[in-house]
């Protein structure tokens, strides 16, 4: 799924986040934290902007900071990586002059989870 997302949406450049949902599903010892990020993103394969939902299951880390007079929902470039069985999506990574991105541990919006799904809204 990560390869599909990366090939289709690349770094989510010029995306806009319209809604963020974060909740627990299940009962007692069988609860799982879930995060749904609703976005308008450019699909490089179809050459159009489209509405998508990124669904993170078994969320390990959810960090969202809304800073006054700053747009926390407009994405320039995001970093999606898979390392050690953990998916990391940093919506505001460190950006370097050689066009490389690196996880920003102090990012305004950072999610780590064990699973990610993509839903395209028709």
ABEGO torsion letter per residue (X at the ends): XAAAAAAAAEAGBGBBBABBBBBBBEBEAABBBBBBBBBBBBBAAAGBBBBBBBBBBGBABBBBBBBBGBBAABBABBBBBBBGGBBBBBABBBBBAAGBBBBBAABABBBBBABBBBBBBX
